[in-house]
């Protein structure tokens, strides 16, 4: 097995071009488990830990450019304001040791449907982009197009994830996850939700309940219609039990889970409906308080 350790981003891209089957490693929280259990035996390892720019982020007031290797612990400590949903998701990742090493870029590279960051990224809006680069150039992949199958993404063989571009939150966001215990666990299912009052939309993200992370599109469209028709964006008045219940049912219907060792398909559907109702209620209550305090 070849071990490649570039010192610069250009060197990393050149190495990936020369060894397209090389497996990129930064935190290694997923990769090392697979290597240790001989689940995956790549021809080469591409160590990205010397590429310091991958562990940097910037915020221009509208978009956070999150380096692929910024660890979850720093997202929690430094970005809970502009990226509240992602910060909440980061809180649920593994142990403190894992949160100090693991990153959103690693989650995206693995593309597991159970990855904790995926529901939050989807809920953050359709203007979330994965910045992928190769010696051929750089492209921005919409988050909705990035996931193409179980543990499969849209990256070409010679591409590396450089950063993720995420809009700064303009409304409350939430994340909820169910596991077989309270910590250090793969999600049985997860749900991300966000209010986007600036453009009158809402965002959803379903995790660990389909072959890929996905949105609950019908649930989004239903809730957006209710909020617009009733003038609730302006008033912040209560949604009503019927709206919350219907939203939960539509989220449930959007899933296509399986039975596995962590939970049954029926349980996942039920849990998603519960999480959808709760996260909608939490975020809307927060939004209503903001409207009333501004009046």
C-alpha positions as CSV (number, residue, x, y, z in Angstrom):
1,X,0.0,0.0,0.0
2,X,1.4,3.4,-1.0
3,X,1.4,6.2,1.6
4,X,1.2,9.7,0.1
5,X,1.7,12.8,2.3
6,X,1.5,16.0,0.2
7,X,2.5,19.3,1.8
8,X,0.3,21.6,-0.3
9,X,-3.1,21.5,-1.9
10,X,-1.6,21.4,-5.4
11,X,0.5,18.5,-4.4
12,X,-2.6,16.7,-3.0
13,X,-4.4,17.2,-6.3
14,X,-1.4,16.0,-8.3
15,X,-1.2,12.9,-6.1
16,X,-4.9,12.2,-6.5
17,X,-4.6,12.5,-10.3
18,X,-1.7,10.1,-10.3
19,X,-3.3,7.7,-7.8
20,X,-7.1,8.0,-8.4
21,X,-7.9,5.0,-6.2
22,X,-6.0,6.6,-3.3
23,X,-8.2,6.9,-0.2
24,X,-8.1,10.5,1.3
25,X,-7.6,10.6,5.1
26,X,-7.7,13.6,7.4
27,X,-9.5,12.7,10.7
28,X,-9.7,9.0,9.7
29,X,-12.5,8.3,12.1
30,X,-14.4,6.2,9.5
31,X,-11.4,5.2,7.4
32,X,-9.3,3.7,10.1
33,X,-12.2,1.5,11.4
34,X,-12.6,0.0,7.9
35,X,-8.9,-0.5,7.6
36,X,-8.6,-2.1,11.0
37,X,-11.4,-4.6,10.3
38,X,-10.2,-5.2,6.7
39,X,-13.4,-3.9,5.2
40,X,-11.5,-1.7,2.8
41,X,-8.0,-2.2,1.5
42,X,-7.1,0.7,-0.8
43,X,-4.1,0.7,-3.1
44,X,-2.9,4.0,-1.5
45,X,-3.6,6.3,1.4
46,X,-3.6,10.1,0.8
47,X,-2.8,11.8,4.1
48,X,-4.2,15.4,4.0
49,X,-3.2,16.5,7.5
50,X,-0.5,18.8,6.3
51,X,-2.9,20.8,4.2
52,X,-3.7,23.5,6.7
53,X,-6.2,25.4,4.6
54,X,-8.6,22.5,4.8
55,X,-8.9,23.2,8.5
56,X,-9.9,26.8,8.0
57,X,-13.3,28.5,7.6
58,X,-14.5,32.0,6.6
59,X,-17.8,33.9,6.9
60,X,-18.6,36.9,4.6
61,X,-22.0,37.4,6.4
62,X,-24.0,35.5,3.8
63,X,-22.1,32.2,3.3
64,X,-19.8,30.2,5.5
65,X,-17.0,28.5,3.6
66,X,-16.2,25.5,5.7
67,X,-12.9,23.8,5.1
68,X,-13.3,20.1,4.5
69,X,-11.2,19.2,7.6
70,X,-12.6,21.7,10.1
71,X,-13.4,19.3,13.0
72,X,-16.8,19.0,14.6
73,X,-15.5,20.4,17.9
74,X,-14.6,23.7,16.2
75,X,-18.0,23.8,14.5
76,X,-19.6,23.6,17.9
77,X,-17.3,26.2,19.5
78,X,-17.0,28.7,16.6
79,X,-20.0,28.3,14.3
80,X,-23.1,27.7,16.4
81,X,-24.3,31.2,15.5
82,X,-24.2,31.2,11.7
83,X,-24.7,27.4,11.4
84,X,-26.9,26.3,14.3
85,X,-28.3,23.2,12.7
86,X,-24.9,21.8,11.8
87,X,-23.5,22.7,15.2
88,X,-26.4,20.8,16.9
89,X,-25.7,17.8,14.6
90,X,-22.0,18.0,15.5
91,X,-22.8,17.7,19.2
92,X,-24.2,14.2,18.5
93,X,-21.1,12.9,16.7
94,X,-19.2,10.2,18.6
95,X,-17.1,11.1,21.6
96,X,-15.0,14.2,22.3
97,X,-12.0,12.4,20.7
98,X,-14.0,11.8,17.5
99,X,-15.4,15.3,17.4
100,X,-11.8,16.6,17.6
101,X,-10.8,14.6,14.5
102,X,-13.9,14.0,12.4
103,X,-15.2,16.6,9.9
104,X,-18.0,17.4,7.5
105,X,-15.7,16.7,4.6
106,X,-15.1,13.2,5.9
107,X,-18.8,12.7,6.3
108,X,-19.4,13.8,2.7
109,X,-16.6,11.6,1.4
110,X,-17.9,8.5,3.1
111,X,-21.5,9.4,2.0
112,X,-23.1,7.1,4.5
113,X,-26.8,7.6,4.8
114,X,-26.3,7.6,8.6
115,X,-23.8,10.5,8.6
116,X,-24.8,13.1,11.2
117,X,-24.0,16.2,9.1
118,X,-26.1,15.3,6.1
119,X,-29.6,16.1,7.4
120,X,-28.4,19.5,8.7
121,X,-26.7,20.3,5.3
122,X,-29.8,19.5,3.4
123,X,-32.0,21.5,5.8
124,X,-29.7,24.5,5.4
125,X,-31.1,25.1,2.0
126,X,-30.6,24.4,-1.7
127,X,-27.8,26.9,-1.9
128,X,-25.4,24.5,0.0
129,X,-22.6,23.4,-2.3
130,X,-19.7,21.0,-2.1
131,X,-16.5,22.5,-3.5
132,X,-14.7,19.7,-5.4
133,X,-11.3,20.1,-7.0
134,X,-8.9,18.3,-9.2
135,X,-6.0,19.2,-11.5
136,X,-8.7,19.8,-14.1
137,X,-10.3,22.6,-12.1
138,X,-12.9,23.3,-9.4
139,X,-16.6,22.8,-9.5
140,X,-19.5,23.4,-7.0
141,X,-21.8,20.4,-6.6
142,X,-25.3,21.2,-5.2
143,X,-25.9,19.3,-2.0
144,X,-29.1,17.8,-3.5
145,X,-27.0,16.2,-6.3
146,X,-24.1,15.0,-4.2
147,X,-25.5,11.8,-2.8
148,X,-26.0,9.2,-5.6
149,X,-26.3,5.9,-3.7
150,X,-25.4,4.0,-0.5
151,X,-22.0,5.3,0.4
152,X,-21.6,6.8,-3.0
153,X,-21.2,10.4,-4.1
154,X,-20.8,12.5,-7.2
155,X,-17.0,13.0,-6.9
156,X,-14.9,11.9,-9.8
157,X,-12.0,9.6,-9.1
158,X,-9.4,12.4,-9.3
159,X,-11.4,14.9,-7.2
160,X,-11.0,15.9,-3.5
161,X,-13.4,17.9,-1.3
162,X,-11.9,21.2,-0.5
163,X,-14.8,23.0,1.3
164,X,-18.5,23.2,1.8
165,X,-20.4,26.5,1.2
166,X,-23.3,26.9,3.6
167,X,-25.7,29.9,3.8
168,X,-25.6,31.7,7.1
169,X,-28.8,30.9,9.0
170,X,-31.5,33.6,8.8
171,X,-34.0,31.7,11.0
172,X,-34.1,29.0,13.7
173,X,-32.7,25.5,12.9
174,X,-32.9,22.2,14.7
175,X,-31.5,18.7,14.6
176,X,-32.8,15.5,16.2
177,X,-31.3,12.0,16.3
178,X,-32.3,8.7,17.7
179,X,-29.7,6.0,18.5
180,X,-29.6,2.8,20.5
181,X,-28.0,4.7,23.3
182,X,-27.3,8.3,24.2
183,X,-23.8,8.7,22.9
184,X,-21.2,7.2,20.6
185,X,-23.8,5.6,18.4
186,X,-24.7,5.4,14.7
187,X,-28.1,7.0,14.1
188,X,-31.2,4.8,13.9
189,X,-32.6,7.8,12.1
190,X,-32.1,11.5,12.2
191,X,-33.9,14.7,11.1
192,X,-32.8,18.2,10.4
193,X,-35.1,21.2,10.0
194,X,-34.6,24.9,9.3
195,X,-36.8,28.0,8.8
196,X,-35.7,30.4,6.0
197,X,-37.9,33.5,6.5
198,X,-35.8,35.6,4.1
199,X,-37.2,33.7,1.1
200,X,-40.2,32.1,2.7
201,X,-39.0,28.5,2.6
202,X,-38.3,25.7,5.0
203,X,-35.6,23.0,4.8
204,X,-35.7,19.3,5.8
205,X,-33.1,16.5,5.9
206,X,-33.7,12.9,6.6
207,X,-30.8,10.6,7.7
208,X,-30.4,6.9,8.1
209,X,-33.9,6.1,6.7
210,X,-33.2,5.8,3.0
211,X,-30.4,4.7,0.6
212,X,-29.1,8.3,0.7
213,X,-29.7,11.3,2.8
214,X,-32.8,13.1,1.4
215,X,-35.3,15.9,1.8
216,X,-38.9,15.5,2.6
217,X,-40.0,17.6,-0.4
218,X,-43.8,17.3,0.0
219,X,-43.5,18.2,3.6
220,X,-41.5,21.3,2.8
221,X,-44.0,22.3,0.1
222,X,-47.0,21.8,2.3
223,X,-45.6,23.8,5.2
224,X,-44.4,26.6,2.9
225,X,-47.9,26.8,1.5
226,X,-49.5,27.0,4.9
227,X,-47.1,29.7,6.2
228,X,-47.6,31.8,3.1
229,X,-51.4,31.5,2.8
230,X,-52.0,32.3,6.5
231,X,-49.5,35.1,6.7
232,X,-47.7,33.3,9.5
233,X,-44.2,34.5,8.5
234,X,-45.4,38.0,9.4
235,X,-47.5,37.2,12.5
236,X,-45.5,34.3,14.0
237,X,-48.8,32.9,15.3
238,X,-49.1,29.2,16.4
239,X,-49.3,26.7,13.6
240,X,-52.0,24.5,15.2
241,X,-51.9,20.8,15.9
242,X,-53.3,19.8,12.5
243,X,-50.5,21.5,10.6
244,X,-47.8,20.0,12.9
245,X,-49.4,16.5,12.6
246,X,-49.6,16.7,8.8
247,X,-46.0,17.8,8.5
248,X,-44.9,14.8,10.5
249,X,-46.9,12.4,8.4
250,X,-45.4,13.8,5.2
251,X,-41.9,13.5,6.6
252,X,-42.7,9.9,7.5
253,X,-43.9,9.2,4.0
254,X,-40.7,10.6,2.4
255,X,-38.6,7.9,4.0
256,X,-37.8,4.5,2.6
257,X,-36.0,2.8,5.5
258,X,-34.9,-0.8,5.9
259,X,-34.9,-3.3,8.9
260,X,-31.4,-3.7,10.3
261,X,-29.6,-4.4,13.6
262,X,-30.3,-0.9,14.8
263,X,-34.0,-0.7,14.2
264,X,-37.0,-1.7,12.0
265,X,-38.3,0.2,9.1
266,X,-41.6,0.8,10.9
267,X,-39.8,2.2,13.9
268,X,-37.8,4.6,11.8
269,X,-40.9,5.9,10.1
270,X,-42.6,6.4,13.4
271,X,-39.5,8.1,14.9
272,X,-39.2,10.5,11.9
273,X,-42.7,11.6,12.3
274,X,-42.1,12.4,16.0
275,X,-38.8,14.2,15.4
276,X,-40.4,16.2,12.6
277,X,-43.2,17.4,14.8
278,X,-40.9,18.2,17.6
279,X,-38.3,20.1,15.6
280,X,-41.0,22.0,13.8
281,X,-42.6,23.0,17.1
282,X,-39.2,24.0,18.6
283,X,-38.1,26.1,15.7
284,X,-41.5,27.8,15.2
285,X,-41.8,28.7,18.9
286,X,-38.3,30.3,18.6
287,X,-39.4,32.1,15.5
288,X,-42.6,33.4,17.1
289,X,-40.6,34.8,20.0
290,X,-38.3,36.6,17.6
291,X,-41.3,38.2,15.8
292,X,-42.9,39.3,19.0
293,X,-39.7,40.7,20.5
294,X,-39.2,42.7,17.2
295,X,-42.7,44.1,17.3
